[in-house]
Amino acid sequence: FGLSPERVRVIAPYVGGGFGSRGFTHPYAILAVMAARVAGRPAKLAQTRQQMFGPVGYRSPTIQRVRLGAGGDGQLTAIAHEVVAQTNALYEMTEPAAVATRTMYAAPNRRTTHRLARLDLPANSWMRAPGESPGMFALESAMDELAVACGLDPIELRVRNEPAVDPETGRPFSSRGLVACLREGAQRFGWAKRDLQPRTHRAGRWLVGTGVAASTYPAVQLPASAHVAVDAAGRYRVRIAAEDVGQGAWTVLTQIAADALEVPVEQVQLDIGDSALPQAFPAWGSTGTASWGWAIVDGAQKLRTRLRDEFGGVVPAAGLEADGAFNGNPEAQQFSMHAFGAQFAEVRVNEDTGEVRVPRLLGVFAAGHIVNPKTARSQFLGGMTWGLSMALHEESVLDPRFGDYVNHDFAEYHIATNADVGEIDVSWIEEDDPHVNPMGVKGIGELGIVGTAAAIANAVYHATGTRVRDLPITLDKLLP
């Protein structure tokens, strides 16, 4: 629009939810600005649910082939993960589904490929846990099949193939708690009572099975800046252009600032959700807390240093301020940084109808220091619910005549509701990771999604003896 950046301001202190694709400007935002300029007055653009299925984007459909080579003891000798992903004829976007495979398990021979199929369809986009979510479904399903072929417990198979260093880069992991998550989860879930053979447990006409899958998500930080000030009354103000899309940024950033300043949280006022504030990357890729928090800690430390060295610890009448920034973690070139987890599922499949129910899910995660247990638990609960919905319900139906989706509302595009979600137990292992950032935190927003679908699919196999490799798992795929 030929405007200087100073003439554009975005104010969004609260956003109702975030489902991916926040890293770039969508067409509807441009249209809203265009309407305001043409009309010369404020304009509001609200899309219908049906329109959300087109202009906003969706997760890329993928066709994946996973090949595992192993000895009779289950020790991997080769991993191959090939991905063909859909993309738009005008806008190229790759679903990096095989990337997580490169660092998950030790194998001397590894190969991953990604290819794109350009189609005249609405543009696909980034959706929660892009790459890891569909990719780990394929890998963890294959690992379960390998465990069956080798006659091994699925947990033991994963433990036997735990890498000492990152198989892709050769770097040590800053911390890697996958085995601890598997062990802790097995104990909490009652895994020792599990029979290796499928279709051995039932409750009346319901076949009962259990499954497990591993999760991973990279611990990434992106540049951010913050402004920290204190007045003569000892009231601190922290300003940063972060955003809260439901993940609890207001709470955890205030806590991080208070900890860094060594003051009660009641003395900290946080300003976020405004593009006029010190610049920071948006909330995407599970990078928010780690990135914004680093800039806040840097500003807080500089403020405390000034207060001590220049004013003897006494706040001057005019107050005091300092700017903090994060522009890159030098240790990212020395260590491989990831969060890990293990998800366990119990399913029941009706022998007559093929209906699948999930009465119990357990997730145990290793994601660095947990700043706020309440908000973290909510993030993991939401992620695992998302994974359950992905496993059993969500499916788009394409009209081949016009290239549009015909089930473009919540009456026909089914998502998990309260009636579909049983007991979800969430736990984590406290990690001390001084390399990832000063707070020792890793992103958790997407980690809970990653292994859930595979755990449910593996449990369905254990219950029925039928392996489902394409999602969602519907009754027609289970009935003879």
Secondary structure, DSSP 4 states (H G I P E B T S, - for coil): ----GGG---B-S--S---S--SS--HHHHHHHHHHHHHTS-------HHHHTTTS--PPPEEEEEEEEE-TT--EEEEEEEEEEEEESSS-----TTTTHHHHS--SEEEEEEEEEEESSSPP---SSTTHHHHHHHHHHHHHHHHHHHT--HHHHHHHT--SS-TTT-PPBS---HHHHHHHHHHHHTGGG--SSSS-EEETTEEEEEEEEEEEEE-----EEEEEEE-TTS-EEEE-----SSS-HHHHHHHHHHHHHTS-GGGEEEE-SBTTSSPB--S-TT-HHHHHHHHHHHHHHHHHHHHHHHHTT---TT-EEEEEEE---GGGGTSB-EEEEEEEEEEEEETTT--EEEEEEEEEEE-B--S-HHHHHHHHHHHHHHHHHHHHT----EETTTTEES--STTTS----GGG--EEEEEE-----TTT-TT-B---TTHHHHTHHHHHHHHHHHHHS----SSS--GGGT--
